[in-house]
Amino acid sequence: MNQQEYAHRKSTVKLRVTQGNGLPFAGQTVKVNQTNHEFFFGCGGFDAVELAGGKADGTPLSPEEAAAVQDRLDKIFSISNYATLPFYLGRYEPEEGKPDEKRTVAAAKWFADRNITTKGHPLCWHTACAPWLMEYSNKEILKKVIARIERDVGAFKGLIDKWDVINEVVIMPIFDKYDNAITRICKELGRVSLVREVFDAAYRANSNAALVLNDFNTSIDYEILVDGCLQAGIPINVIGIQSHQHQGYWGREKLEEVLDRFSHFGLPLHFTENTLISGDLMPPHIEDLNDWKVGEWPSTPEGEERQAREITEMYEILFAHPAVGAITTWNGIDGRWLNAPAGLMRKDNSLKPAYHALKGKIKGEWQTQAEFRTDANGEFSLEGFRGTYEVSAKDMRAVFVLDGKNEHVNLVMIKASPPATVPPHGHAKE
């Protein structure tokens, strides 16, 4: 794609660099390196729960297990700056009153130490819901759902400030695979009323959080739901779009059509759950992806090359669209959800062509690195992709954020600190 298509991702700034004594850092060669993106390039980060917090039974991972998980996460999050963490009620609180808070806090801190933003997923969903919730009346179910949201959003405030508040609402009141507490209350309240209840609860707990409405349904039904929610004044900050493409890549035409329809709401669009298959595709007659049960679903050389081509085009299209603020590859490794070969890595942690293709974009074409010579006033001008930057010269450094809000930025160069024991974002070993 032409670089001009990404002009909206960039800003220009004049930097004035001074020394600690206030004198200009004049006539010096400085290196400018982008260390993080404003755009969120995401991946599922579920593995960090066990790595940082141990297994659900309280035992730690074995050294071999920990090394494999560490290697996997280091690889994925050397090219990603955004991680989704699990808050499915049936998994997070399998026994009422005993949430998995300690391990999840440890996982969120593990990412925070690496300058990786985290999102909680989801706060309310009819699938993976806790069976104990069904013991109560609809009135009590709603109260407990609201209390759970207020508890968890409040507990993680400042650590997790992005949330998929409610998931797959379009199908929620007509879901008929099995009885569950959330479908019960959605039938009674209606979609918009339930969305209002859960979003208001999340907003009360953290008014600065980015609150996402998330769905796999990209039909007009989802548009109607979004419109109804916004008309009702519900504090939705982001429209989430799932793109599980187990039956084949959507392609440019469908992607652009979806972008055109949902961008008119004027809210950021996050592609929250993206999967592209590197093996045989799921048969087209399968209506619910969860109905495709296979013992093995191998990745193939031909499929891996196809996956790399498709993921490259998809990321190019989404990154070029001004409404899109995030893309999350759902599985870092093959064999996770539905056993699908949808990862950027194979089951042995080896890197697939899709990984290398995305790395070439995120850490290459879409990342700014340059050298400049400061003038007599210690000034130079920079045009770059928005995000966090480091300016360095010899043993001196300064950090700034390029976000388009300031035309001029003053930087004071200070002695660089010794290297951190935790690799900063973008520098994990491969």
C-alpha positions as CSV (number, residue, x, y, z in Angstrom):
1,M,0.0,0.0,0.0
2,N,1.0,3.6,-0.6
3,Q,2.4,5.2,2.6
4,Q,0.1,8.1,2.0
5,E,-2.8,5.8,3.0
6,Y,-1.4,5.8,6.5
7,A,-1.0,9.6,6.8
8,H,-3.7,9.7,9.4
9,R,-1.6,7.5,11.6
10,K,1.3,10.0,11.6
11,S,2.1,13.4,13.1
12,T,4.8,16.0,12.7
13,V,6.5,17.7,15.6
14,K,9.5,20.1,16.1
15,L,11.7,18.8,18.9
16,R,14.0,21.0,20.9
17,V,16.6,19.0,22.8
18,T,18.5,20.5,25.7
19,Q,21.0,19.2,28.3
20,G,20.5,19.1,32.0
21,N,22.1,22.5,32.3
22,G,19.5,24.0,30.0
23,L,21.9,24.5,27.1
24,P,20.7,23.3,23.7
25,F,21.9,19.9,22.5
26,A,23.4,21.6,19.5
27,G,25.0,20.1,16.4
28,Q,24.6,16.6,17.6
29,T,23.6,13.4,15.9
30,V,20.5,11.9,17.7
31,K,18.8,8.6,17.0
32,V,15.0,8.5,17.2
33,N,13.3,5.2,17.8
34,Q,9.6,4.5,18.2
35,T,9.2,2.1,21.1
36,N,5.5,1.7,21.1
37,H,2.5,2.3,18.9
38,E,-0.6,4.5,19.6
39,F,-2.5,1.8,17.5
40,F,-3.3,-1.4,19.4
41,F,-1.9,-4.5,17.8
42,G,-3.3,-7.2,20.0
43,C,-3.3,-10.9,20.9
44,G,-5.0,-13.1,23.4
45,G,-2.9,-13.1,26.6
46,F,-4.6,-15.9,28.5
47,D,-1.3,-17.9,29.0
48,A,0.0,-15.1,31.3
49,V,-2.5,-16.1,34.0
50,E,-0.8,-19.4,34.6
51,L,2.7,-18.1,34.0
52,A,2.4,-15.2,36.4
53,G,-0.1,-16.7,38.9
54,G,0.2,-20.4,38.7
55,K,-2.3,-23.1,37.9
56,A,-5.9,-22.9,39.1
57,D,-5.2,-25.5,41.8
58,G,-2.5,-23.3,43.3
59,T,0.5,-25.1,41.9
60,P,3.1,-23.4,39.8
61,L,4.0,-24.4,36.3
62,S,6.9,-26.8,36.0
63,P,10.1,-25.2,34.8
64,E,9.6,-26.8,31.4
65,E,6.0,-25.5,31.1
66,A,7.0,-22.1,32.3
67,A,9.9,-21.9,29.8
68,A,7.5,-22.8,26.9
69,V,4.9,-20.3,27.9
70,Q,7.5,-17.6,28.5
71,D,8.9,-18.2,25.1
72,R,5.5,-18.1,23.5
73,L,4.5,-14.9,25.2
74,D,7.8,-13.2,24.5
75,K,7.5,-13.9,20.8
76,I,3.9,-12.8,20.5
77,F,4.3,-9.7,22.6
78,S,7.5,-8.6,20.9
79,I,5.2,-7.5,18.0
80,S,2.0,-6.9,20.0
81,N,1.3,-4.1,22.5
82,Y,-2.2,-5.1,23.6
83,A,-3.4,-8.3,25.4
84,T,-6.8,-9.7,26.2
85,L,-7.3,-11.4,29.5
86,P,-10.1,-13.8,30.5
87,F,-13.0,-12.8,32.7
88,Y,-15.6,-15.4,31.6
89,L,-17.7,-15.8,34.7
90,G,-17.7,-19.6,34.6
91,R,-13.9,-19.6,34.6
92,Y,-13.2,-16.5,36.6
93,E,-15.6,-17.3,39.4
94,P,-16.5,-21.0,39.1
95,E,-17.6,-21.0,42.8
96,E,-19.7,-18.0,43.9
97,G,-17.7,-15.5,45.9
98,K,-14.3,-16.9,44.9
99,P,-13.1,-14.9,41.9
100,D,-9.8,-15.7,40.3
101,E,-8.6,-12.2,41.1
102,K,-5.1,-12.9,42.4
103,R,-3.9,-14.8,39.4
104,T,-5.5,-12.3,37.0
105,V,-3.9,-9.4,38.8
106,A,-0.5,-11.1,38.5
107,A,-1.1,-11.6,34.7
108,A,-2.1,-7.9,34.2
109,K,1.0,-6.8,36.1
110,W,3.1,-9.1,34.0
111,F,1.9,-7.2,30.9
112,A,2.1,-3.8,32.6
113,D,5.8,-4.4,33.4
114,R,6.3,-4.8,29.7
115,N,4.4,-1.7,28.6
116,I,1.6,-3.8,27.2
117,T,-2.0,-2.6,27.6
118,T,-4.6,-5.1,28.8
119,K,-8.3,-5.5,28.2
120,G,-10.7,-7.7,30.2
121,H,-13.1,-10.0,28.2
122,P,-16.0,-10.3,28.8
123,L,-18.0,-9.0,31.8
124,C,-21.3,-10.3,30.6
125,W,-21.9,-13.2,28.2
126,H,-24.4,-16.0,27.9
127,T,-21.7,-18.5,27.0
128,A,-19.2,-19.7,29.6
129,C,-21.5,-18.3,32.3
130,A,-21.3,-19.7,35.8
131,P,-23.9,-22.5,36.5
132,W,-24.4,-21.2,40.1
133,L,-26.0,-18.0,38.8
134,M,-29.0,-20.1,37.6
135,E,-30.0,-20.9,41.1
136,Y,-31.4,-17.4,41.5
137,S,-34.5,-15.5,40.2
138,N,-34.1,-13.2,37.2
139,K,-34.1,-10.2,39.6
140,E,-31.3,-11.6,41.7
141,I,-29.3,-12.7,38.6
142,L,-29.3,-9.1,37.3
143,K,-28.2,-7.8,40.8
144,K,-25.4,-10.3,40.9
145,V,-24.2,-9.6,37.4
146,I,-24.2,-5.8,38.2
147,A,-22.3,-6.4,41.5
148,R,-19.8,-8.6,39.7
149,I,-19.1,-5.9,37.1
150,E,-18.8,-3.2,39.7
151,R,-16.5,-5.4,41.8
152,D,-14.1,-6.4,39.0
153,V,-13.9,-3.2,37.0
154,G,-13.3,-1.4,40.3
155,A,-10.7,-3.9,41.5
156,F,-8.7,-3.6,38.3
157,K,-9.0,0.2,37.9
158,G,-5.7,1.6,36.7
159,L,-4.4,-1.9,35.8
160,I,-7.1,-2.9,33.3
161,D,-9.0,0.1,31.9
162,K,-10.5,-1.5,28.7
163,W,-13.4,-3.9,28.9
164,D,-15.5,-6.0,26.6
165,V,-18.6,-5.2,28.7
166,I,-21.1,-7.5,27.1
167,N,-20.6,-10.1,24.4
168,E,-22.8,-11.2,21.5
169,V,-26.0,-9.4,22.5
170,V,-27.6,-9.9,19.0
171,I,-28.1,-13.6,19.6
172,M,-28.3,-13.4,23.4
173,P,-32.1,-13.5,24.0
174,I,-32.7,-16.2,21.3
175,F,-29.8,-18.4,22.2
176,D,-31.1,-21.9,22.5
177,K,-28.1,-24.3,22.7
178,Y,-28.7,-24.6,26.5
179,D,-30.4,-22.7,29.3
180,N,-28.3,-20.0,31.0
181,A,-28.8,-17.1,33.4
182,I,-27.8,-14.3,31.0
183,T,-30.2,-15.4,28.2
184,R,-33.0,-15.5,30.8
185,I,-32.5,-11.9,31.9
186,C,-31.9,-10.7,28.3
187,K,-35.3,-12.2,27.3
188,E,-37.0,-10.4,30.1
189,L,-35.3,-7.1,29.9
190,G,-34.6,-6.8,26.2
191,R,-31.3,-6.2,24.5
192,V,-31.0,-2.5,25.0
193,S,-32.1,-2.5,28.6
194,L,-29.6,-5.2,29.5
195,V,-26.8,-3.3,27.7
196,R,-27.7,-0.2,29.6
197,E,-27.6,-2.0,33.0
198,V,-24.1,-3.5,32.4
199,F,-22.6,-0.5,30.8
200,D,-23.9,1.8,33.5
201,A,-22.4,-0.5,36.1
202,A,-19.0,-0.5,34.4
203,Y,-19.1,3.2,34.0
204,R,-19.9,3.7,37.7
205,A,-16.9,1.6,38.6
206,N,-14.4,3.3,36.2
207,S,-15.7,6.4,34.3
208,N,-12.3,6.6,32.5
209,A,-12.4,3.1,31.1
210,A,-12.9,2.3,27.4
211,L,-16.1,0.3,27.3
212,V,-16.6,-2.0,24.3
213,L,-19.8,-3.5,22.9
214,N,-18.6,-6.7,21.2
215,D,-20.3,-9.0,18.6
216,F,-19.6,-11.5,15.9
217,N,-22.8,-10.5,14.1
218,T,-22.0,-7.9,11.5
219,S,-25.5,-7.8,9.9
220,I,-27.9,-4.9,10.1
221,D,-29.2,-6.5,13.4
222,Y,-26.0,-5.3,15.1
223,E,-26.3,-1.9,13.5
224,I,-29.8,-1.6,14.9
225,L,-28.6,-2.7,18.3
226,V,-25.7,-0.1,18.3
227,D,-28.1,2.6,17.1
228,G,-30.6,1.8,19.8
229,C,-28.0,1.8,22.5
230,L,-26.6,5.1,21.4
231,Q,-30.0,6.6,21.1
232,A,-30.6,5.5,24.7
233,G,-27.5,7.3,25.9
234,I,-25.6,4.2,26.8
235,P,-21.9,5.1,27.4
236,I,-20.4,2.9,24.7
237,N,-16.9,4.0,23.8
238,V,-15.9,1.4,21.2
239,I,-17.7,-0.9,18.7
240,G,-16.1,-4.4,18.8
241,I,-16.2,-6.6,15.8
242,Q,-15.3,-10.2,15.9
243,S,-13.8,-11.7,12.7
244,H,-13.4,-15.5,13.1
245,Q,-12.8,-16.6,9.6
246,H,-12.7,-20.3,10.0
247,Q,-14.6,-20.8,6.7
248,G,-12.5,-18.5,4.7
249,Y,-11.1,-15.0,4.6
250,W,-13.7,-12.2,4.3
251,G,-11.7,-10.4,1.6
252,R,-11.4,-6.8,0.8
253,E,-14.9,-6.2,-0.4
254,K,-16.6,-7.5,2.8
255,L,-14.0,-5.8,5.1
256,E,-14.6,-2.5,3.4
257,E,-18.4,-2.9,3.5
258,V,-18.3,-3.7,7.2
259,L,-16.0,-0.7,7.8
260,D,-18.3,1.6,5.9
261,R,-21.4,0.5,7.7
262,F,-20.1,0.6,11.3
263,S,-17.8,3.7,10.9
264,H,-20.8,6.0,10.4
265,F,-21.6,5.8,14.2
266,G,-18.5,7.9,14.8
267,L,-17.0,5.6,17.4
268,P,-13.7,3.7,17.2
269,L,-13.9,0.3,15.7
270,H,-11.9,-2.5,17.3
271,F,-11.5,-5.9,15.6
272,T,-11.5,-7.7,18.8
273,E,-11.1,-11.4,17.8
274,N,-9.5,-12.2,14.5
275,T,-8.7,-15.7,13.3
276,L,-7.5,-16.8,9.9
277,I,-6.9,-20.5,9.3
278,S,-3.6,-22.0,8.0
279,G,-5.1,-25.5,7.3
280,D,-8.2,-26.8,5.6
281,L,-11.1,-24.5,6.0
282,M,-14.2,-25.4,8.1
283,P,-17.0,-26.7,5.8
284,P,-19.4,-23.9,4.6
285,H,-22.6,-25.7,5.8
286,I,-21.6,-25.3,9.5
287,E,-23.7,-22.4,10.8
288,D,-22.3,-22.3,14.4
289,L,-18.5,-22.5,14.4
290,N,-18.7,-24.3,17.8
291,D,-20.4,-27.2,16.1
292,W,-17.3,-28.2,14.2
293,K,-15.6,-30.7,16.5
294,V,-12.3,-32.3,15.3
295,G,-9.6,-34.1,17.1
296,E,-6.9,-32.8,14.8
297,W,-6.8,-29.8,12.6
298,P,-3.3,-29.5,11.2
299,S,-1.6,-26.5,9.7
300,T,-0.3,-27.1,6.2
301,P,2.5,-25.4,4.2
302,E,0.0,-24.2,1.6
303,G,-2.4,-23.0,4.3
304,E,0.4,-21.1,6.1
305,E,1.3,-19.2,3.0
306,R,-2.4,-18.4,2.4
307,Q,-2.8,-17.2,6.0
308,A,0.2,-14.9,5.7
309,R,-1.1,-13.3,2.5
310,E,-4.6,-12.9,4.0
311,I,-3.5,-11.5,7.3
312,T,-1.2,-9.0,5.6
313,E,-4.0,-7.7,3.4
314,M,-6.5,-7.6,6.3
315,Y,-4.1,-5.6,8.6
316,E,-3.3,-3.2,5.7
317,I,-6.9,-2.5,5.1
318,L,-7.8,-2.0,8.8
319,F,-4.7,0.0,9.6
320,A,-5.5,2.3,6.6
321,H,-9.0,3.0,7.9
322,P,-9.2,6.0,10.3
323,A,-12.0,4.5,12.4
324,V,-10.1,1.4,13.4
325,G,-8.1,1.6,16.6
326,A,-7.2,-2.0,17.4
327,I,-6.8,-5.4,15.8
328,T,-6.5,-8.5,18.0
329,T,-5.3,-11.8,16.7
330,W,-7.2,-14.2,18.9
331,N,-4.8,-17.1,19.2
332,G,-1.1,-16.7,19.4
333,I,-0.6,-20.4,18.9
334,D,-2.3,-23.1,16.9
335,G,-4.7,-25.6,18.5
336,R,-6.6,-23.3,20.9
337,W,-10.2,-22.4,20.3
338,L,-11.9,-25.3,18.4
339,N,-8.4,-26.8,17.9
340,A,-8.0,-24.5,14.9
341,P,-4.7,-23.8,13.2
342,A,-5.3,-20.0,13.6
343,G,-2.2,-19.0,15.5
344,L,0.9,-17.0,14.5
345,M,2.9,-19.9,15.9
346,R,2.7,-23.6,15.6
347,K,2.1,-25.8,18.6
348,D,5.8,-26.2,19.2
349,N,6.2,-22.4,19.4
350,S,7.9,-22.2,16.0
351,L,7.0,-19.0,14.0
352,K,4.7,-19.2,11.0
353,P,4.9,-17.0,7.9
354,A,2.0,-15.0,9.2
355,Y,4.1,-14.0,12.2
356,H,6.9,-12.8,10.0
357,A,4.5,-11.0,7.7
358,L,3.0,-9.0,10.6
359,K,6.4,-8.3,12.2
360,G,7.5,-6.8,8.9
361,K,4.5,-4.4,9.0
362,I,4.3,-3.6,12.8
363,K,8.0,-3.5,13.6
364,G,9.2,-2.4,10.1
365,E,7.0,-0.6,7.7
366,W,4.8,1.0,10.3
367,Q,7.5,1.9,12.9
368,T,9.6,5.0,12.7
369,Q,13.3,5.0,13.2
370,A,15.6,7.7,12.0
371,E,18.7,9.8,12.7
372,F,18.9,13.6,12.8
373,R,21.4,16.3,13.3
374,T,20.2,19.0,15.7
375,D,20.7,22.7,14.7
376,A,22.3,25.4,16.7
377,N,19.2,25.6,18.9
378,G,19.2,21.9,19.5
379,E,16.1,21.5,17.2
380,F,14.9,19.1,14.5
381,S,11.6,18.1,12.9
382,L,10.2,14.6,12.9
383,E,7.3,13.0,11.0
384,G,6.4,9.6,12.3
385,F,3.8,7.1,13.3
386,R,2.0,8.1,16.5
387,G,3.2,6.5,19.7
388,T,6.0,6.5,22.2
389,Y,9.6,7.5,21.2
390,E,13.1,7.5,22.6
391,V,15.7,10.1,21.5
392,S,19.2,9.0,22.3
393,A,22.8,10.2,21.8
394,K,25.8,8.4,23.3
395,D,24.8,7.7,26.9
396,M,22.0,10.3,26.9
397,R,18.3,9.8,26.3
398,A,14.8,11.4,26.5
399,V,11.3,10.0,26.0
400,F,8.2,11.6,24.5
401,V,4.8,10.7,23.0
402,L,4.0,11.7,19.5
403,D,0.2,12.1,19.5
404,G,-0.5,15.1,17.3
405,K,-1.5,17.4,20.2
406,N,1.6,19.5,20.2
407,E,3.5,21.1,17.4
408,H,6.6,21.8,19.6
409,V,8.0,19.5,22.3
410,N,11.0,20.4,24.6
411,L,13.1,17.4,25.7
412,V,15.8,17.3,28.3
413,M,18.5,14.6,27.7
414,I,19.5,12.7,30.8
415,K,22.0,9.9,31.5
416,A,20.5,6.6,30.4
417,S,19.6,4.1,33.1
418,P,21.2,0.6,33.1
419,P,19.2,-1.9,31.0
420,A,16.0,-3.2,32.7
421,T,15.8,-6.8,33.7
422,V,12.4,-7.0,31.9
423,P,12.7,-6.3,28.2
424,P,10.8,-3.3,27.0
425,H,8.0,-3.7,24.5
426,G,9.4,-4.7,21.1
427,H,12.7,-6.2,22.2
428,A,11.9,-9.7,23.5
429,K,14.0,-12.5,22.1
430,E,12.7,-14.5,19.2
